[in-house]
């Protein structure tokens, strides 16, 4: 149940003065889910729903494969988690939901009747309760929930001044009704992706769209203008342009008919700025879907990488510069850069035509400089298609500037490269 479903649920809940708001939180949910027990629950569900035996076996086989791939790296060691679900795995939420729904179907009717629970809503491991305080109290409810299963432990919080914060909603109880407002934690900052940052435009405006959609769909009353001012402050502090906002009452559209589409093809681009947008616009009217990625990830920022200090001992794309005329030869190697430099230098001393840079130096009577001066490392990478593309792009760049020493017969027109080069020009 998400926030909007919760609001609809609360609107339909009758309130009396002796009703109390409370929330329960499951401690370390994923790591406390028993894998074998959940497998038995899943197998029972498949049998009850008369799923074909072959399909049952296939699903259970996939379940076993997923739950056994339960390992992670810690301090350069591979650690195996013997029970529980992996944190961050896409499958963990679904498997945990199977286990929790089984527990709810088995025990919730009894608990609801015993403690006069008026309303029960759960989102993953967060539970909202409205119960009759004339018949029970939160400590008795907590004790019963903690006795449901040895691996499930709950913590509880009750309303203060008739108010309880749950998810991103602040719920205020009156004697006869419930009022809601948007809740932000005390640690909240107004930082979102700044308008001036180097991100795809639709990534930056996604947060803005979310803020306005929440404003219109959360059925705010007196708090509407207050929340609108908060949004304007957030946009202003992050350099977003904005104007007057027109109130749009939430619409309840009928469910759309799901039309099956053919399997879509996706291509991922590393976003480097407006150049990437120019390129991806080429595919706008095609069936190819575009996503963006960044090399500036938390993993790259926080994980210590063991790199050798001598970059000439690596492999990848390089440029060799003529020290007399500054023209460039672009090449790649799967061996050490230093080894490739020596091969070009030997070709120069032997008066050989096997090297384009050596051929140029010999014909023009130019000198062959030391490696640290004339060899520029462009990109370090192993041999493959990725390295081929980088080499072709830099060759194309020097060719467009009439500054290349590569064989012209190996350079072909490329619309994407030309777009990139044009976008970089002032």
C-alpha positions in Angstrom: 0.0 0.0 0.0 1.5 3.3 -1.1 0.8 6.8 0.3 -2.1 7.6 -2.1 -3.8 4.2 -1.3 -3.3 4.9 2.4 -5.0 8.3 2.1 -8.0 6.8 0.4 -8.1 4.1 3.1 -8.0 6.7 5.9 -10.7 8.7 4.3 -13.0 5.7 4.5 -12.1 4.9 8.2 -14.7 6.1 10.7 -13.1 7.8 13.8 -14.2 7.8 17.4 -12.6 9.7 20.3 -11.2 6.6 21.9 -9.4 5.3 18.8 -5.6 5.5 18.8 -3.0 5.7 16.1 0.1 3.6 16.3 2.8 2.3 14.0 4.9 -0.9 14.0 8.2 -1.5 12.3 9.7 -4.9 11.5 13.4 -5.0 12.6 15.8 -6.1 9.8 13.1 -7.7 7.6 15.1 -9.1 4.7 17.9 -10.8 6.7 15.3 -12.5 9.0 13.2 -14.1 6.3 13.6 -17.9 6.4 14.3 -19.1 2.9 13.2 -22.7 3.3 10.0 -21.8 5.1 9.1 -19.3 2.4 9.8 -21.9 -0.2 7.3 -24.2 1.4 4.7 -21.4 1.5 5.3 -20.7 -2.2 4.9 -24.4 -3.1 1.6 -24.6 -1.1 0.3 -21.5 -2.9 1.1 -22.9 -6.3 -0.6 -26.2 -5.5 -3.8 -24.4 -4.1 -4.1 -22.3 -7.3 -3.8 -25.5 -9.4 -0.7 -24.2 -11.3 0.5 -26.7 -13.9 3.1 -29.1 -12.3 5.8 -28.2 -14.8 5.3 -24.5 -14.1 5.5 -25.2 -10.4 8.8 -27.0 -10.8 10.2 -24.2 -12.9 9.2 -21.5 -10.4 10.6 -23.4 -7.5 13.8 -24.1 -9.4 14.2 -20.4 -10.1 13.5 -19.7 -6.4 16.3 -22.0 -5.4 18.7 -20.5 -7.8 17.9 -16.9 -6.7 18.1 -17.6 -3.0 21.4 -19.6 -3.2 23.1 -16.7 -5.0 23.4 -15.1 -1.6 26.9 -13.7 -1.3 28.6 -10.3 -1.2 32.0 -8.8 -1.0 33.3 -7.4 2.4 36.8 -6.1 2.9 38.0 -7.9 -0.3 36.5 -11.2 0.8 33.5 -13.0 -0.5 31.0 -13.7 2.3 28.1 -16.2 2.0 24.9 -15.4 3.8 23.5 -18.8 4.9 19.9 -17.6 5.6 17.8 -14.6 5.1 17.5 -12.5 1.9 20.1 -10.4 0.3 19.8 -6.7 0.9 19.4 -4.8 -2.3 18.5 -7.8 -4.5 15.4 -7.1 -6.7 13.9 -10.4 -5.7 14.1 -9.9 -1.9 11.0 -7.6 -1.8 8.8 -10.1 -3.6 10.0 -13.1 -1.5 9.6 -11.1 1.7 6.1 -10.2 0.6 5.1 -13.8 0.1 6.2 -14.6 3.7 4.5 -11.5 5.3 1.2 -12.0 3.5 1.2 -15.6 4.6 1.7 -14.5 8.2 -1.1 -11.9 7.8 -3.6 -14.3 6.4 -2.8 -16.8 9.2 -2.8 -14.5 12.2 -4.3 -11.1 11.4 -8.0 -12.0 11.7 -7.4 -13.3 15.3 -5.3 -10.2 16.3 -7.8 -7.8 14.8 -10.7 -9.3 16.8 -8.7 -9.6 20.0 -7.4 -6.0 20.1 -10.2 -4.3 18.2 -7.9 -3.1 15.4 -10.0 -0.8 13.3 -7.6 -0.4 10.5 -4.3 -2.2 9.4 -2.1 -0.9 6.6 1.3 -2.1 5.7 4.0 -0.8 3.3 6.9 -3.3 3.2 8.1 -3.3 6.9 6.1 -0.3 8.1 2.6 -0.9 9.6 0.0 1.6 10.5 -2.6 0.6 13.1 -5.8 2.3 14.4 -7.1 0.4 17.4 -9.8 0.9 20.1 -7.9 2.0 23.3 -10.9 0.9 25.4 -10.1 -2.7 24.6 -6.4 -2.9 24.2 -3.1 -0.9 24.4 0.0 -0.8 22.2 2.1 -2.9 24.6 -0.3 -5.8 24.4 -0.5 -5.5 20.7 3.3 -5.4 20.4 3.7 -8.5 22.6 1.4 -10.5 20.4 3.0 -9.4 17.1 6.5 -10.3 18.5 5.2 -13.8 19.3 4.0 -14.5 15.8 7.3 -15.8 14.6 10.7 -16.3 16.3 12.5 -14.4 13.5 10.1 -11.4 13.3 10.6 -8.7 15.9 8.6 -5.4 15.9 9.1 -2.0 17.4 6.2 0.3 18.2 5.4 4.0 18.2 2.1 5.7 19.3 0.6 9.0 18.4 1.8 12.2 20.2 -0.7 15.1 20.6 -3.1 13.0 18.4 -0.5 13.0 15.5 1.5 10.2 14.0 4.0 10.4 11.1 3.8 7.5 8.7 5.7 7.3 5.4 5.6 10.8 4.0 2.3 11.6 5.7 1.5 13.3 9.0 -1.8 11.9 10.3 -3.7 14.0 12.8 -6.7 12.5 14.6 -9.7 14.5 15.6 -12.6 13.1 17.6 -14.5 12.4 14.4 -12.1 12.5 11.5 -8.6 12.3 10.2 -6.6 15.2 8.7 -3.4 14.7 6.8 -0.4 16.8 5.8 3.0 16.1 4.1 5.6 15.0 6.6 9.4 15.7 6.2 11.9 14.3 8.6 14.0 16.7 10.8 17.0 15.8 8.7 15.3 17.0 5.5 17.2 19.4 3.3 15.9 21.2 0.3 18.6 19.8 -1.9 17.5 18.2 -5.2 19.5 17.8 -8.5 20.3 21.5 -9.2 19.0 23.0 -12.4 22.6 23.9 -13.4 24.0 20.4 -12.9 25.2 18.1 -15.7 22.2 15.7 -15.7 19.6 14.8 -18.3 16.8 17.4 -18.2 14.1 14.8 -17.6 16.1 13.5 -14.6 16.1 17.0 -13.1 12.4 17.7 -13.7 11.4 14.3 -12.4 11.7 15.6 -8.8 9.8 18.7 -9.7 7.0 16.7 -11.2 6.8 14.5 -8.2 6.5 17.4 -5.8 3.7 19.0 -7.8 1.9 15.7 -8.3 2.0 15.0 -4.5 0.7 18.5 -3.9 -2.4 17.9 -6.1 -3.1 14.2 -5.2 -2.7 14.2 -1.4 -6.0 16.1 -0.8 -4.4 18.8 1.3 -6.6 21.5 2.8 -5.2 24.3 4.9 -1.7 23.0 4.3 -2.0 23.4 0.5 -0.5 26.9 0.3 2.1 26.1 2.9 3.3 23.1 0.9 3.3 25.2 -2.3 5.6 27.7 -0.7 7.9 24.9 0.4 8.1 23.6 -3.2 8.8 27.2 -4.5 11.6 27.5 -1.9 13.1 24.2 -3.0 13.0 25.2 -6.7 14.5 28.6 -5.9 17.3 27.2 -3.8 18.2 24.8 -6.6 18.2 27.5 -9.4 15.0 26.2 -11.1 12.9 28.6 -13.1 9.3 28.6 -12.0 6.1 30.6 -12.3 2.6 30.7 -10.8 1.2 27.2 -10.2 -2.4 26.5 -11.2 -4.3 24.3 -8.9 -5.5 21.1 -10.7 -8.0 19.0 -8.8 -7.0 15.3 -8.9 -8.7 13.4 -11.6 -9.9 9.8 -11.3 -9.3 8.3 -14.7 -10.7 4.8 -15.5 -8.2 2.0 -15.6 -6.5 2.0 -19.0 -6.7 -1.2 -21.1 -3.3 -2.8 -21.2 -2.2 -3.3 -24.8 0.6 -5.7 -25.4 3.7 -4.2 -27.0 6.5 -6.0 -28.8 9.7 -6.4 -26.8 11.5 -3.1 -26.7 15.1 -2.6 -27.4 17.1 -0.3 -25.1 20.5 1.5 -25.5 22.4 3.0 -22.6 24.4 6.2 -23.0 26.9 7.6 -20.6 25.6 11.2 -20.1 28.4 13.8 -20.5 26.3 16.9 -21.3 24.4 18.4 -24.2 26.4 16.4 -26.6 24.7 13.2 -25.4 21.3 14.9 -25.8 22.1 15.8 -29.4 23.0 12.2 -30.1 20.0 10.6 -28.4 17.6 13.0 -30.2 18.5 11.1 -33.4 16.7 8.0 -32.0 13.6 9.9 -30.8 11.3 8.7 -33.5 12.7 5.2 -33.6 11.6 2.1 -31.6 14.9 2.2 -29.7 14.5 3.3 -26.1 17.2 5.4 -24.5 18.5 5.3 -20.9 21.4 7.3 -19.3 24.1 6.2 -17.0 27.0 8.0 -15.2 30.5 7.1 -14.4 30.3 9.4 -11.4 28.7 6.7 -9.2 28.9 6.2 -5.5 30.9 3.0 -6.2 33.5 4.9 -8.1 33.6 7.7 -5.5 33.7 5.5 -2.4 35.5 2.3 -3.5 39.2 2.4 -3.4 40.6 1.3 -6.7 44.1 -0.2 -6.9 45.6 1.5 -9.9 49.3 1.3 -10.9 51.0 4.7 -11.0 52.8 4.0 -14.2 50.0 4.5 -16.9 52.4 3.6 -19.7 52.2 0.0 -18.4 48.5 -0.1 -19.2 46.7 -0.6 -22.5 44.2 1.4 -24.4 44.0 4.3 -26.9 46.9 6.7 -27.3 48.1 9.6 -29.4 51.6 10.1 -30.7 52.4 13.8 -31.3 55.0 15.1 -33.8 57.2 17.4 -31.7 57.9 19.6 -34.7 54.4 20.2 -36.3 52.1 18.9 -33.5 50.2 16.6 -35.9 48.8 13.5 -34.2 48.6 9.8 -34.9 45.8 8.0 -33.0 46.2 4.3 -32.2 45.3 1.5 -29.8 47.1 -1.4 -28.2 46.1 -4.4 -26.1 49.7 -4.5 -24.7 51.6 -1.9 -22.7 51.7 1.7 -24.1 55.5 1.6 -23.6 55.8 -1.5 -25.8 53.8 0.1 -28.5 55.9 3.3 -28.3 59.1 1.2 -28.7 57.7 -0.4 -31.9 57.0 3.0 -33.5 60.5 4.2 -32.4 62.2 1.1 -34.0 60.2 1.7 -37.2 61.6 5.3 -37.2 65.2 4.3 -36.7 64.9 1.5 -39.3 63.4 3.8 -41.9 60.3 1.6 -42.1 56.9 2.4 -43.4 55.1 0.0 -41.0 54.3 3.0 -38.7 52.3 6.0 -40.0 53.9 8.3 -37.4 57.4 7.0 -38.3 56.7 7.5 -42.0 55.7 11.1 -41.4 58.7 11.9 -39.3 61.1 10.4 -41.9 59.5 12.2 -44.9 59.4 15.6 -43.1 62.8 15.1 -41.4 61.1 15.7 -38.0 62.4 14.3 -34.7 61.1 11.5 -32.6 60.7 12.7 -29.0 60.8 10.9 -25.7 57.7 8.9 -24.6 56.8 11.2 -21.8 56.6 14.2 -24.2 55.1 12.7 -27.4 52.8 9.9 -26.2 49.4 11.0 -24.8 47.3 8.4 -23.2 43.6 9.0 -24.2 41.8 6.1 -22.5 42.9 3.0 -20.6 40.9 -0.1 -21.4 41.3 -3.7 -22.6 40.9 -4.7 -26.2 37.4 -4.8 -27.6 34.5 -3.0 -29.3 34.5 -0.2 -26.7 38.2 0.5 -27.4 37.6 0.4 -31.2 34.9 3.1 -30.9 37.1 5.4 -28.7 39.9 5.1 -31.2 37.7 5.8 -34.2 36.2 8.9 -32.4 39.5 10.5 -31.7 40.8 9.7 -35.1 37.7 11.3 -36.5 38.3 14.4 -34.3 41.9 14.9 -35.5 40.8 14.3 -39.1 38.0 17.0 -38.8 40.7 19.4 -37.5 43.1 18.4 -40.4 45.6 17.4 -37.8 45.8 13.7 -38.3 48.6 11.3 -39.4 46.4 8.2 -39.8 45.7 6.6 -43.1 42.7 8.6 -44.6 41.4 5.4 -46.2 40.7 4.0 -42.8 38.5 7.1 -41.8 34.8 7.0 -42.8 32.0 9.5 -42.3 30.1 9.1 -38.9 27.1 11.2 -38.1 27.3 10.6 -34.3 31.0 11.6 -34.2 30.3 14.7 -36.3 27.5 15.7 -33.9 29.7 15.3 -30.9 32.5 17.3 -32.4 30.1 20.1 -33.5 28.5 20.2 -30.0 32.0 20.7 -28.4 32.8 23.7 -30.6 32.3 27.1 -29.0 
